[in-house]
Amino acid sequence: MFLAQIQKFQQQYPQVKFILHQGDYTTIPEWVRTNQVDFGLVSPDALPHTDVQFVKSGVLKAVLPPNHPLVQHCFVTANLTSEPFLELEEGSYSEPLAAFEKAHLQPNIKLRVHDDYSILSMVELGLGVSILPELVLQKTAYNVAILPIKPELTRNIGMISQKKEMLPIASQYFINFIMENIDLLP
């Protein structure tokens, strides 16, 4: 998500090195709490009792095999519940599952996968449908159909970090840089 920010930041501070970890809404807060990482991106909705700095909202989209009958529609709604659903495993909280629950619907979960690109491959092969962040789908080379969901489904993205006095200077600078350059986010 922060690739443009990393690029611009490294132009100003070429000596700073980044180590990126991919986690979920359960592991990332634990990594921050145990000082394994300085900061991380999470869903504020997943951590209601944690101080999360709002960064950005993003839209979630339905992802279907290209020849799926629902592709003929302009958008999808609850009709996804009858389809084999490929869930992006995000830890203790999932925006799509929360939306299904709010609508009193039960998806037909066929597989739970930690990697969104694996889900895209599976959808391309016709193994099921999914709901993924638009951010992931922007530059996809997978042969899948991407449809909006009605009503629109969004997710909030926030940042958690070590206490400021515990953060390395480079991390403090980068967090400030992110917040000052939100417009660079896709």
C-alpha angles and dihedrals in degrees: 000000000000098000095118090047092049090050094050093042092052090052087061097035108027092167093065115100124201128212110193123201125191114217142143137250090279102042099042095060089046091052091051092046092051094044094245090126132020097224142346146192118253142155110266086213089062092055108042093163097046130088103248122177110221113237109167147329121238136191124241120217136198114248118203137169108272094247096045115131092235089063087079089069125082091231142356131239133174089327087096090077093079092054127085101266124213107206123207102226105227101164123255095350134049124182094208093049091047089052092049090048092048089054090047091244130137117213119216096242109200100168139008114211132179096210122069092203090057087053090052090053091049093048090049088054091051097249093133147303130279146184116236138169114274087229090067092046099050098092101020119150092192119116097241136127116244117201134177118247122231119243089033114254117214138177130206120226120207140170130235122190146169114277108286093247089055096049121099112248092248091055091048090052093047094049090050089047091053093050092046092049102043088135089070090064115102 
